Amino acid sequence: LFTAALKAATDLGLTLKDDAVKGNERTIRLLDNVKAPVTISLEARSPSLTRVRINVGLWGSEPTARLMLKRIRVHLPSDAATSGDPHPDEPTHR
């Protein structure tokens, strides 16, 4: 997932600012061309489940975060990107 996130960042023209690992969470900090921050947090919840959080800029941008998530999925192995969910971009509330 980390490699897919870096490839997605490259696709979108973002540059890596830093990358930190703390416990089971990896935080990737990126910058766009006007130095606005994009942060991707990857938190391992189980061997087959990772929580992905994407924060864009100071106030956030849901469309940009969704675009980043779609680009990450492009770079995942095909079996990992297929969840069977008909609306994989929609948040689930359970």
C-alpha positions, -999 to +999 in steps of 0.1 A: +000+000+000+029+023+008+044+018-027+009+024-043+006+056-023+039+069-035+031+060-071-002+078-068+016+109-055+039+108-084+010+105-108-006+136-093+027+156-093+031+156-055+065+156-039+075+136-008+082+158+023+087+130+048+077+095+058+073+083+094+065+050+110+051+049+145+038+015+158+014+001+132+008+035+115+028+050+086+024+087+078+034+100+044+036+138+041+035+153+006+035+188-009+017+200-041+032+226-064+021+255-042+035+238-011+000+228+003+002+197+024-013+163+016-010+137+043-017+100+038-020+078+070-019+041+066-028+022+098-026-016+098-057-029+116-052-066+108-030-086+084-056-080+056-071-046+066-054-012+064-072+021+073-063+048+048-068+085+057-061+112+033-060+149+044-056+176+018-046+211+027-055+230+058-093+227+053-095+195+034-107+187-001-129+156-004-127+155-043-089+157-041-087+130-014-110+108-035-088+113-066-058+103-045-076+072-033-085+062-069-049+067-080-037+045-051-061+018-062-047+019-097-013+009-083-025-020-060-023-056-072-055-064-090-068-088-063-062-062-035-081-035-053-112-056-058-134-055-027-167-066-042-183-034-029-204-018-057-195+017-044-159+014-030-154+052-029-184+058-006-177+058+031-195+031+051-212+038+084-220+008+105 
